[in-house]
Amino acid sequence: DEFWHMIALYGTLHAADMVSDTTIPLTLFTGAPLHISPWVGWQGECDTFVVWAKYLHIAGNNPFSRFYSTLDQMSIPHSGNSFRPGWWDRITTHGLRAIRQSSFLFIRKFVDKPTLYDGHDFATAYQQLVLAY
């Protein structure tokens, strides 16, 4: 869980004032400095995209929402719920290209043998469109 890693690397963070804008420099933090504010939105960036419906449309700089908005209708994953993340059982070649062009290194969760909506073989298309650059 990312919160454990943050605490292990940086310890607990103490902001002087939680109701006004504050910045905290964090060495090697992607997107540093960390901004403390009631209005800031997402910060940093996880390498893995996974759909947690309740976090998908949080305002501000949201890499999850940004990637999700690049998907065509047939590539939108199932949303999941509060206990289980969303998943893909089908995607298009446009969706695979969107994965490749996204800022994420990993994409979760595909069912075993998902359907490639506009092609024949998901595994071959994934290798050609996402991995082979």
C-alpha positions, -999 to +999 in steps of 0.1 A: +000+000+000+014+034-010+008+051+023+031+026+041+058+033+016+054+071+020+057+068+058+087+044+055+106+068+032+096+102+046+081+096+081+049+113+091+045+147+075+038+177+097+023+207+080+022+239+099-014+248+088-038+223+072-063+250+061-039+271+039-015+262+011+018+248+023+046+230+004+069+203+017+100+193-003+104+156-006+136+142-021+130+119-052+092+124-049+077+124-084+059+157-088+077+173-058+072+194-038+042+180-020+015+206-017-007+206+014-040+223+008-077+215+011-080+221-027-050+204-042-063+170-056-039+142-066-002+145-061+027+124-072+019+095-094+015+058-090+031+036-117+000+014-117-034+022-131-063+005-113-099+016-113-112+025-079-145+041-088-147+064-058-113+079-066-116+081-104-131+116-107-115+135-079-109+171-089-075+185-096-045+170-112-058+134-115-037+111-136-063+083-133-091+105-147-068+119-174-060+083-187-096+072-183-108+101-205-086+089-234-104+056-236-131+049-263-165+036-251-157-001-257-124+002-238-139+016-205-133-010-178-160-022-154-160+002-125-158-022-095-171-010-062-158+001-027-144-034-021-131-045-054-113-025-081-126-023-117-115-047-144-113-052-181-128-081-200-127-063-234-107-035-250-101-020-285-068-013-302-075+024-295-077+015-258-044-004-261-027+026-277-041+048-249-024+025-224+009+028-242+006+066-244-004+070-207+019+079-179+013+045-162+039+017-163+014-010-153-023-015-159-045-037-137-069-058-138-075-078-170-095-110-167-078-141-182-081-139-220-099-106-225-117-099-258-100-076-283-132-058-296-117-049-330-092-076-335-086-113-332-059-119-305-056-097-274-022-111-264-006-104-298-022-069-300-011-060-265+025-071-273+025-051-305+007-019-293+018-016-257+050-035-251+069-033-284+081+003-286 
